[in-house]
Every structure is written in structure tokens, then in C-alpha cells.
Amino acid sequence: MIDKAMAEQIHQASLNAIVELSTLLRDVEATCPNQDYQKIKRGIGLSIGTIQTELMDLLYVDHPELDDLA
């Protein structure tokens, strides 16, 4: 079991990563050709999905109060 302080730290880092990736996607959309943008969009989407399912969902098992979507 991950202690609450570490869970909170992982949760915040995960949220920060998702925000950074989302921001990057918006920046890329404005500057890349559509074909490249679609590839980058897929990669970012997969990355965000992995952060959610492999990190955040794991934390919510022991610390459901951290799940702000619940």
C-alpha cells in the first residue's frame, strides 16, 4: 500500500504531466501539418491513458478520496 503522502505526490505529478501533454497538443495543432498532428495526438492520448490507468487508478484503490472524477 502506498502511503497517503506519496499517493498525493504521485497524483499531483500525474495531473501536472497530463496538463503539460494537453498544452503541448494545443501548441502542436497550431504548427504541425494535420498528418503529423494526428500521430502526435494519438501518442499523447495513449500517454495520458497510461498515466490514468497505470498510475492514478492504482492510487485510487487505497486512496479513493484523491479521485476528483468520482
C-alpha positions in Angstrom: 0.0 0.0 0.0 1.3 3.4 -0.9 1.1 5.9 2.0 -1.1 8.9 1.6 1.7 11.5 1.3 3.4 9.6 -1.5 0.0 8.9 -3.2 -0.7 12.7 -3.1 2.7 13.4 -4.6 2.2 10.9 -7.4 -1.3 12.1 -8.0 -0.1 15.8 -8.4 2.8 14.8 -10.6 0.4 12.8 -12.8 -2.0 15.7 -13.1 0.8 18.0 -14.0 2.0 15.7 -16.7 -1.5 15.5 -18.2 -1.8 19.3 -18.2 1.7 19.6 -19.9 0.8 17.0 -22.5 -2.5 18.7 -23.2 -0.9 22.0 -23.6 1.7 20.6 -25.9 -1.1 19.1 -28.0 -2.7 22.5 -28.4 0.7 24.1 -29.4 1.4 21.3 -31.9 -2.0 21.6 -33.5 -1.3 25.2 -34.4 2.0 24.5 -36.0 2.1 21.0 -37.5 0.6 19.6 -40.7 -2.6 17.6 -40.0 -1.0 14.2 -40.7 1.8 14.8 -38.1 -0.7 16.3 -35.6 -2.8 13.2 -35.8 0.2 11.0 -35.0 1.2 13.2 -32.1 -2.4 13.4 -30.9 -2.5 9.6 -30.7 0.8 9.4 -28.9 -0.3 12.0 -26.3 -3.7 10.3 -25.9 -2.0 7.0 -25.3 0.4 8.6 -22.8 -2.4 10.3 -20.9 -4.4 7.0 -20.9 -1.4 5.2 -19.4 -0.9 7.8 -16.7 -4.6 7.4 -15.8 -4.7 3.6 -15.8 -1.3 2.7 -14.6 -0.7 5.4 -12.0 -3.8 7.2 -11.0 -6.2 4.3 -10.9 -3.7 2.4 -8.8 -3.7 5.2 -6.2 -7.5 5.3 -6.1 -7.7 1.7 -4.8 -6.2 2.7 -1.5 -6.9 6.4 -1.6 -10.3 7.0 -3.3 -10.5 10.5 -1.9 -7.9 11.5 -4.4 -10.1 10.7 -7.4 -11.5 14.0 -8.3 -13.6 12.4 -11.1 -15.5 10.2 -8.7 
